[in-house]
Amino acid sequence: MEKTNEKIKKIARDFVSRTVEFYGELGKKPFFTPSGRAAEERLGKQEIPEEGRDLSEVYEEMLGDVYSHVLFSQHPRAFSCVPSTASLISWMGDVMTNAFNPHAACKVNAPAADLVERKLVRWMADLAGYPGTAGGIFVSGGSVANLTALTAARDARLTGEERAKAVVYVSDQTHSSVAKGLLVIGFFPEQIRKIPCDALFRMDVSRLNAEIEADLAAGRKPFAVVGSAGTTNTGSVDPLGEISSVCKKYGMWFHVDGAYGATALLSGRGRERLRGIELSDSLSWDAHKWMLQTYGCSLVLVRDRADLVRSFAAHPEYLKDAETSEDGVEFWDLGPELTRPARSLKLWFTLQVLGSREFGRIVDHGCALSELAEKTVRAREGWEVVSPASLAVVNFRFVPEGLTEEERDEVNCRASKEITESGFAQVYTTELCGRKVLRLCTIHPETTEEDVLETVARLAKYASAAAEDVLRSRR
Ligand SMILES: Cc1ncc(COP(=O)(O)O)c(C=O)c1O
């Protein structure tokens, strides 16, 4: 054992210096190195050995064959989906948490971790404008945060008999995890209404009202509306204040999916955009999106912590002695997990090191880059902006004369594929108004203006070549 520990010491030193170097060099490298055939062959042949292997050998093998072939979504030119902004500082926080492995579900196991997590929940609740009754818990991601909040909504607003008649309202831009979560907690697809959006991809509140009235007239039970503070497709923000009024009028729960956009609360401009968020009953907020955290760090907040306790407290007999919190509530009473890691210690560490203002600057930087992309695209002939820059997301499309809409779809898809396969930048398409568009999400703090300008220029080059090909194939 001693010998192994000595080896671990040596390897760990090597690992730290390689990791720091890796992050330092990331922007100069392609965001993705496809796994070499040789690596796949080696891994394919490797079975679980009956006797253990040499530590250094396995370490090198894992680094070379597995971790090198990851698509680095924390690369400054990874612009698709919601890229990661994972930082070395968060990584360090993660390593420390994993090393000491606190079981962070109840105070008695890790009192200081419990205190830190509670303080962070309170700090974020204050940022969201929630009252003193608020509470929450860090879960693995936005999907689980949405599911957790909607479970609380179900149990707070519906009796057992009402569940079959219940209806929940989302928009046609709401993240897919919301519907998935609703199905997991027992609703059927026909109980989910997709409200259309306006030209800026925000929920149309008059349509929401009309749908609720129609459901009431049909004897159904409208019980919740999900608004978005930063949709994934376009970064749009639903009219949160208006939706809250609708919810109040009909006694419905108002959940805000801020998994992507709630971090904008840390910027002055961002706060303005999210006005009305403070009126919601629950909020999802991912720190592993725009707050520099490695994966597995998402907060679900509720206006009244008792709503989580109602849904999730279990009190098994063998844990009675571990119930020591002064307020009678442990983290295991607030979410679906029993054992849980102290997910937010790395966020606390990052915030202590960087300070909260830095996050405001990061949000403003991301928004400015998407505005730059929009301006650049608008200045290019044959291009159109499909959704203007909003919370660091912008969508655009090459629409050359003489091509059908289907051919334009094909041309934009090819541009996305080619730039992504080149390893220079990751740009995926999404669909808006039934058409394929190129989408940039520019949240990485180290992304430069040059990165954005060069990405748009390369997309234009690939798209023009693809359009030429289409025209040539017709001749
Ligand atoms: C608005 C929104 N909600 C929820 C999610 C799901 O979050 P996660 O992938 O962390 O489960 C995402 C992911 O991109 C998102 O953008």
The ligand as an SDF file (V2000), in Angstrom:
LIG
                    3D

 16 16  0  0  0  0  0  0  0  0999 V2000
  -32.5800   26.0540  -20.5420 C   0  0  0  0  0  0  0  0  0  0  0  0
  -32.0510   24.6950  -20.1680 C   0  0  0  0  0  0  0  0  0  0  0  0
  -32.7200   23.9400  -19.2810 N   0  0  0  0  0  0  0  0  0  0  0  0
  -32.3030   22.7300  -18.9190 C   0  0  0  0  0  0  0  0  0  0  0  0
  -31.1680   22.1870  -19.4610 C   0  0  0  0  0  0  0  0  0  0  0  0
  -30.7170   20.8220  -19.0330 C   0  0  0  0  0  0  0  0  0  0  0  0
  -29.5900   20.9440  -18.2240 O   0  0  0  0  0  0  0  0  0  0  0  0
  -28.6040   19.7250  -17.9440 P   0  0  0  0  0  0  0  0  0  0  0  0
  -28.0090   19.3740  -19.2640 O   0  0  0  0  0  0  0  0  0  0  0  0
  -27.6340   20.2770  -16.9700 O   0  0  0  0  0  0  0  0  0  0  0  0
  -29.4180   18.6220  -17.3930 O   0  0  0  0  0  0  0  0  0  0  0  0
  -30.4370   22.9120  -20.4050 C   0  0  0  0  0  0  0  0  0  0  0  0
  -29.2380   22.3470  -21.0350 C   0  0  0  0  0  0  0  0  0  0  0  0
  -28.6540   22.8990  -21.9440 O   0  0  0  0  0  0  0  0  0  0  0  0
  -30.8800   24.2150  -20.7570 C   0  0  0  0  0  0  0  0  0  0  0  0
  -30.2220   24.9690  -21.6350 O   0  0  0  0  0  0  0  0  0  0  0  0
  1  2  1  0
  2  3  1  0
  2 15  2  0
  3  4  2  0
  4  5  1  0
  5  6  1  0
  5 12  2  0
  6  7  1  0
  7  8  1  0
  8  9  2  0
  8 10  1  0
  8 11  1  0
 12 13  1  0
 12 15  1  0
 13 14  2  0
 15 16  1  0
M  END
$$$$
